[in-house]
Amino acid sequence: MTTTTRDEISDEIARIIKELMPELEGEEITAESTFEDLGMDSLNRVDLLSGAESAFDIEVLDEQVANLVRVQDLTDLVAASRGV
């Protein structure tokens, strides 16, 4: 994927979340949305991180996982990893 802007990264993360959780289709997922507020359990979060790693060709380290609470947190991590 050749995502280059933070907005594109955030949009792709929202797409992955909706793919994992079809019940959120039609719901607004914002940068400030927390994974807990979206109803994501630990398995959903693992699947999200795996999807993000594949989509953005990055690696999320175990030490980083605890800091990923909001969509913005994951967007920031991806952007930093891609030099955006």
DSSP file with accessible surface (Angstrom, degrees, kcal/mol):
  #  RESIDUE AA STRUCTURE BP1 BP2  ACC     N-H-->O    O-->H-N    N-H-->O    O-->H-N    TCO  KAPPA ALPHA  PHI   PSI    X-CA   Y-CA   Z-CA
    1    1 A M              0   0  115      0, 0.0     0, 0.0     0, 0.0     0, 0.0   0.000 360.0 360.0 360.0 140.9    0.0    0.0    0.0
    2    2 A T        +     0   0  127      2,-0.0     2,-0.2     0, 0.0    54,-0.1  -0.187 360.0 159.1-109.0  40.4    1.3    3.5   -0.8
    3    3 A T        +     0   0    8      1,-0.1     3,-0.0     5,-0.1     0, 0.0  -0.462   6.4 167.2 -64.6 129.6   -0.5    5.4    1.8
    4    4 A T        +     0   0   90     -2,-0.2     2,-0.3     1,-0.0    -1,-0.1   0.609  46.7  64.0-124.3 -18.0    1.3    8.7    2.4
    5    5 A T  S  > S-     0   0   60      1,-0.1     4,-2.4    79,-0.1     5,-0.2  -0.789  76.7-122.1-110.4 157.9   -0.8   11.0    4.5
    6    6 A R  H  > S+     0   0  103     -2,-0.3     4,-3.0     1,-0.2     5,-0.2   0.873 114.5  54.6 -60.4 -39.1   -2.1   10.7    8.0
    7    7 A D  H  > S+     0   0  125      2,-0.2     4,-2.7     1,-0.2    -1,-0.2   0.915 108.9  47.5 -62.3 -41.4   -5.7   11.0    6.8
    8    8 A E  H  > S+     0   0   85      2,-0.2     4,-2.3     1,-0.2    -2,-0.2   0.903 112.5  49.7 -66.4 -38.9   -5.1    8.1    4.4
    9    9 A I  H  X S+     0   0    0     -4,-2.4     4,-2.5     2,-0.2    -2,-0.2   0.952 112.4  47.0 -63.1 -47.8   -3.5    6.1    7.2
   10   10 A S  H  X S+     0   0   21     -4,-3.0     4,-2.5     1,-0.2    -2,-0.2   0.908 111.8  51.1 -61.7 -41.2   -6.5    6.9    9.5
   11   11 A D  H  X S+     0   0  111     -4,-2.7     4,-2.2     1,-0.2    -1,-0.2   0.897 110.3  49.2 -63.2 -40.7   -9.0    6.0    6.8
   12   12 A E  H  X S+     0   0   26     -4,-2.3     4,-2.5     2,-0.2    -2,-0.2   0.900 109.9  51.1 -68.0 -38.6   -7.3    2.7    6.2
   13   13 A I  H  X S+     0   0    0     -4,-2.5     4,-2.5     2,-0.2    -2,-0.2   0.936 110.4  49.3 -62.5 -44.0   -7.2    1.9    9.9
   14   14 A A  H  X S+     0   0   16     -4,-2.5     4,-2.6     1,-0.2    -2,-0.2   0.901 110.0  52.0 -61.3 -39.6  -11.0    2.6   10.1
   15   15 A R  H  X S+     0   0  111     -4,-2.2     4,-2.1     2,-0.2    -2,-0.2   0.928 109.7  48.7 -62.9 -43.4  -11.5    0.4    7.0
   16   16 A I  H  X S+     0   0    6     -4,-2.5     4,-2.3     2,-0.2    -2,-0.2   0.925 110.8  51.0 -62.8 -43.1   -9.6   -2.5    8.7
   17   17 A I  H  X S+     0   0    0     -4,-2.5     4,-2.4     1,-0.2    -2,-0.2   0.939 111.3  47.3 -60.2 -45.4  -11.7   -2.0   11.9
   18   18 A K  H  < S+     0   0   48     -4,-2.6    -1,-0.2     1,-0.2     7,-0.2   0.834 110.0  53.4 -68.2 -29.6  -15.0   -2.1   10.0
   19   19 A E  H  < S+     0   0  128     -4,-2.1    -1,-0.2    -5,-0.2    -2,-0.2   0.905 114.3  41.7 -68.1 -40.1  -13.8   -5.2    8.1
   20   20 A L  H  < S+     0   0   51     -4,-2.3    -2,-0.2     1,-0.3    -1,-0.2   0.805 127.4  32.9 -74.5 -30.5  -13.0   -6.9   11.4
   21   21 A M    ><  +     0   0    8     -4,-2.4     3,-2.6    -5,-0.2    -1,-0.3  -0.707  65.6 178.2-130.3  78.5  -16.2   -5.6   13.1
   22   22 A P  G >  S+     0   0   87      0, 0.0     3,-2.1     0, 0.0    -1,-0.1   0.759  76.0  73.6 -56.3 -23.4  -19.0   -5.4   10.4
   23   23 A E  G 3  S+     0   0  133      1,-0.3    -5,-0.1    -3,-0.1    -3,-0.0   0.693  89.4  61.3 -65.7 -14.3  -21.4   -4.2   13.1
   24   24 A L  G X  S+     0   0   20     -3,-2.6     3,-2.7    -6,-0.2    -1,-0.3   0.500  73.1 125.7 -89.0  -3.5  -19.6   -0.8   13.0
   25   25 A E  T <  S+     0   0  132     -3,-2.1     3,-0.1     1,-0.3    -6,-0.0  -0.322  78.0  21.5 -57.0 132.3  -20.4   -0.2    9.4
   26   26 A G  T 3  S+     0   0   72      1,-0.4    -1,-0.3     0, 0.0     2,-0.2   0.253 100.5 115.6  90.3 -13.9  -22.1    3.1    9.1
   27   27 A E  S <  S-     0   0  112     -3,-2.7     2,-0.5     1,-0.0    -1,-0.4  -0.637  71.8-114.5 -85.4 148.0  -20.6    4.3   12.5
   28   28 A E        -     0   0  161     -2,-0.2     2,-0.6    -3,-0.1    -1,-0.0  -0.710  26.1-165.3 -83.5 126.1  -18.2    7.1   12.6
   29   29 A I        -     0   0   22     -2,-0.5     2,-0.2     4,-0.0   -15,-0.1  -0.968  15.2-175.4-111.1 114.9  -14.7    6.1   13.6
   30   30 A T    >   -     0   0   52     -2,-0.6     3,-1.3     1,-0.1    41,-0.4  -0.598  42.0-102.6-105.9 171.8  -12.6    9.2   14.5
   31   31 A A  T 3  S+     0   0   27      1,-0.3    41,-2.6    -2,-0.2    42,-0.3   0.832 123.5  51.9 -60.7 -31.6   -9.0    9.6   15.5
   32   32 A E  T 3  S+     0   0  118     39,-0.2    -1,-0.3    38,-0.1     2,-0.1   0.546  81.2 117.2 -86.0  -5.8  -10.2   10.0   19.1
   33   33 A S    <   -     0   0   17     -3,-1.3    38,-2.4    37,-0.1     2,-0.3  -0.413  59.3-141.6 -61.9 131.0  -12.2    6.8   19.1
   34   34 A T  B  >  -A   70   0A  28     36,-0.2     4,-1.6     1,-0.1    36,-0.3  -0.682  15.4-125.0 -91.1 152.7  -10.8    4.3   21.6
   35   35 A F  T  4>S+     0   0    4     34,-2.5     5,-2.5    -2,-0.3     4,-0.3   0.878 113.8  54.0 -64.0 -33.1  -10.7    0.7   20.7
   36   36 A E  T >45S+     0   0  145     33,-0.4     3,-1.8     1,-0.2    -1,-0.2   0.934 106.1  51.0 -64.6 -46.0  -12.6    0.0   23.9
   37   37 A D  T 345S+     0   0  129      1,-0.3    -1,-0.2     2,-0.1    -2,-0.2   0.818 106.3  56.2 -61.4 -29.9  -15.3    2.4   22.9
   38   38 A L  T 3<5S-     0   0   21     -4,-1.6    -1,-0.3     2,-0.1    -2,-0.2   0.524 120.0-112.7 -79.3  -4.4  -15.6    0.7   19.6
   39   39 A G  T < 5 +     0   0   51     -3,-1.8     2,-0.5    -4,-0.3    -3,-0.2   0.678  61.1 157.7  83.0  20.2  -16.2   -2.6   21.4
   40   40 A M      < -     0   0    5     -5,-2.5    -1,-0.3    -6,-0.2     2,-0.1  -0.667  24.9-158.6 -83.5 123.5  -12.9   -4.2   20.4
   41   41 A D     >  -     0   0   88     -2,-0.5     4,-2.2     1,-0.1     5,-0.2  -0.285  40.5 -86.9 -87.5-178.0  -11.8   -7.0   22.7
   42   42 A S  H  > S+     0   0   95      1,-0.2     4,-2.2     2,-0.2     5,-0.2   0.873 128.8  51.9 -62.4 -35.5   -8.2   -8.2   22.9
   43   43 A L  H  > S+     0   0  110      1,-0.2     4,-2.5     2,-0.2    -1,-0.2   0.926 109.0  50.4 -67.0 -42.9   -8.6  -10.6   20.0
   44   44 A N  H  > S+     0   0   31      1,-0.2     4,-2.6     2,-0.2    -1,-0.2   0.897 110.3  51.0 -59.0 -40.4  -10.0   -7.9   17.8
   45   45 A R  H  X S+     0   0   82     -4,-2.2     4,-2.7     2,-0.2    -2,-0.2   0.902 108.6  50.1 -66.6 -39.8   -7.1   -5.7   18.7
   46   46 A V  H  X S+     0   0   91     -4,-2.2     4,-2.5     2,-0.2    -2,-0.2   0.936 112.5  48.0 -62.1 -43.7   -4.6   -8.4   17.8
   47   47 A D  H  X S+     0   0   68     -4,-2.5     4,-2.6     1,-0.2    -2,-0.2   0.895 110.9  51.5 -64.4 -38.9   -6.4   -8.9   14.4
   48   48 A L  H  X S+     0   0    1     -4,-2.6     4,-2.8     2,-0.2    -2,-0.2   0.936 110.9  47.0 -62.5 -47.3   -6.3   -5.1   13.9
   49   49 A L  H  X S+     0   0   23     -4,-2.7     4,-2.7     2,-0.2    -2,-0.2   0.911 112.4  50.0 -63.9 -39.0   -2.6   -4.9   14.6
   50   50 A S  H  X S+     0   0   60     -4,-2.5     4,-2.2     2,-0.2    -1,-0.2   0.927 112.1  48.3 -63.6 -42.5   -1.9   -7.8   12.3
   51   51 A G  H  X S+     0   0   24     -4,-2.6     4,-2.9     1,-0.2    -2,-0.2   0.896 112.1  48.8 -64.1 -40.0   -4.0   -6.1    9.6
   52   52 A A  H  X S+     0   0    0     -4,-2.8     4,-2.5     2,-0.2     6,-0.2   0.903 108.7  53.3 -67.3 -40.4   -2.2   -2.9   10.1
   53   53 A E  H  X>S+     0   0   57     -4,-2.7     5,-1.3    -5,-0.2     4,-0.9   0.924 114.9  41.6 -60.1 -42.3    1.2   -4.6    9.9
   54   54 A S  H  <5S+     0   0   97     -4,-2.2     3,-0.3     2,-0.2    -2,-0.2   0.929 116.4  47.3 -70.0 -46.1    0.2   -6.2    6.6
   55   55 A A  H  <5S+     0   0   20     -4,-2.9    -2,-0.2     1,-0.2    -1,-0.2   0.856 125.1  29.4 -65.7 -36.0   -1.5   -3.1    5.1
   56   56 A F  H  <5S-     0   0    1     -4,-2.5    -1,-0.2    -5,-0.2    -2,-0.2   0.377 101.5-123.7-108.4   1.3    1.3   -0.7    6.0
   57   57 A D  T  <5 +     0   0  147     -4,-0.9     2,-0.3    -3,-0.3    -3,-0.2   0.945  68.2 126.3  53.8  53.0    4.3   -3.1    5.9
   58   58 A I      < -     0   0   24     -5,-1.3     2,-0.4    -6,-0.2    -1,-0.2  -0.812  57.1-127.3-127.8 172.4    5.3   -2.3    9.4
   59   59 A E        -     0   0  140     -2,-0.3     2,-0.7    -3,-0.1    -9,-0.1  -0.996  12.8-151.0-125.1 126.0    6.0   -4.3   12.6
   60   60 A V        -     0   0   10     -2,-0.4     2,-0.1   -11,-0.1    -7,-0.0  -0.882  21.3-138.9 -94.7 118.1    4.3   -3.4   15.9
   61   61 A L    >>  -     0   0   72     -2,-0.7     3,-1.7     1,-0.1     4,-1.0  -0.456  17.2-118.0 -77.1 149.8    6.6   -4.3   18.7
   62   62 A D  H >> S+     0   0  138      1,-0.3     3,-0.6     2,-0.2     4,-0.6   0.864 115.2  58.4 -53.7 -37.7    5.2   -6.0   21.9
   63   63 A E  H 34 S+     0   0  142      1,-0.2    -1,-0.3     2,-0.1     4,-0.2   0.726 104.5  52.1 -66.9 -21.3    6.3   -3.0   23.9
   64   64 A Q  H X4 S+     0   0   55     -3,-1.7     3,-1.2     1,-0.1     4,-0.4   0.729  89.2  78.9 -86.2 -22.8    4.2   -0.6   21.7
   65   65 A V  H X< S+     0   0   59     -4,-1.0     3,-1.9    -3,-0.6    -1,-0.1   0.881  86.4  56.7 -58.4 -43.2    1.0   -2.5   22.0
   66   66 A A  T 3< S+     0   0   85     -4,-0.6    -1,-0.3     1,-0.3    -2,-0.1   0.774 104.1  55.6 -62.7 -24.2    0.0   -1.2   25.5
   67   67 A N  T <  S+     0   0  118     -3,-1.2     2,-1.2    -4,-0.2     3,-0.3   0.499  83.5  93.7 -86.5  -3.7    0.3    2.4   24.2
   68   68 A L    <   +     0   0   17     -3,-1.9    -1,-0.1    -4,-0.4     3,-0.1  -0.734  39.6 132.2 -95.1  92.5   -2.2    1.8   21.4
   69   69 A V        +     0   0   77     -2,-1.2   -34,-2.5     1,-0.1   -33,-0.4   0.729  62.8  38.2-108.9 -36.1   -5.5    2.9   22.9
   70   70 A R  B  > S-A   34   0A  62     -3,-0.3     4,-1.5   -36,-0.3     3,-0.3  -0.764  82.8-111.0-117.3 162.9   -7.0    5.2   20.3
   71   71 A V  H  > S+     0   0    0    -38,-2.4     4,-2.7   -41,-0.4     5,-0.2   0.909 120.2  58.1 -56.2 -39.8   -7.2    5.2   16.5
   72   72 A Q  H  > S+     0   0   45    -41,-2.6     4,-3.0   -39,-0.3    -1,-0.2   0.877 100.2  56.4 -60.5 -37.3   -4.9    8.2   16.6
   73   73 A D  H  > S+     0   0   30     -3,-0.3     4,-2.0   -42,-0.3    -1,-0.2   0.926 111.0  42.6 -61.7 -43.9   -2.3    6.2   18.6
   74   74 A L  H  X S+     0   0    0     -4,-1.5     4,-2.7     2,-0.2     5,-0.2   0.904 113.0  53.3 -70.3 -38.3   -2.1    3.6   15.8
   75   75 A T  H  X S+     0   0    1     -4,-2.7     4,-3.0     1,-0.2    -2,-0.2   0.930 109.6  49.0 -59.5 -45.7   -2.1    6.3   13.1
   76   76 A D  H  X S+     0   0   60     -4,-3.0     4,-2.6     2,-0.2    -1,-0.2   0.902 111.2  49.7 -60.9 -43.2    0.8    8.0   14.8
   77   77 A L  H  X S+     0   0   24     -4,-2.0     4,-2.3     2,-0.2    -2,-0.2   0.937 113.8  44.6 -63.0 -46.1    2.7    4.7   15.1
   78   78 A V  H  X S+     0   0    0     -4,-2.7     4,-1.9     2,-0.2    -2,-0.2   0.941 113.6  50.4 -63.6 -45.9    2.2    3.9   11.4
   79   79 A A  H  <>S+     0   0    0     -4,-3.0     5,-3.1    -5,-0.2     4,-0.5   0.918 112.0  47.5 -59.9 -43.3    3.0    7.5   10.3
   80   80 A A  H ><5S+     0   0   76     -4,-2.6     3,-0.8     1,-0.2    -1,-0.2   0.909 111.2  51.2 -64.6 -40.0    6.3    7.4   12.3
   81   81 A S  H 3<5S+     0   0   65     -4,-2.3    -1,-0.2     1,-0.2    -2,-0.2   0.803 115.7  42.0 -67.0 -28.7    7.2    4.0   10.9
   82   82 A R  T 3<5S-     0   0   78     -4,-1.9    -1,-0.2    -5,-0.2    -2,-0.2   0.345 113.5-114.9-100.2   1.8    6.6    5.3    7.4
   83   83 A G  T < 5       0   0   72     -3,-0.8    -3,-0.2    -4,-0.5    -4,-0.1   0.812 360.0 360.0  71.2  30.6    8.3    8.6    7.9
   84   84 A V      <       0   0   65     -5,-3.1    -1,-0.2    -6,-0.2    -2,-0.1  -0.741 360.0 360.0 -94.1 360.0    5.0   10.6    7.4
